[in-house]
């Protein structure tokens, strides 16, 4: 029981760290879209974005490994888990899209408008609420 609790604790900590990067990376994109042609501001935001994107991938990797340990070793199962994993896959796809936009901005490609990026920034909150509900309620 103790190993389960420590594994779950570590999994949750790494998920929270990943979610911080999922929430903050689009804000960096909004700031980039609004920065215009200010070279030092753009350079600083691109550096912050690259570091955050790398950090997010590392945190996701740790969360994934610990989640797999919970699933395979401790036998967590159910239909809710499949739904949760589908939503997590959507969240990862969202994070990758944001990362590609960041890389495109670094290469000189235009970003979507700041307003569109602000709306884009709301999607992970909806996904997170659904994921947390599935984990807590285990409705099926």
Beta strands, then each sheet from edge to edge (+ up, - down):
end
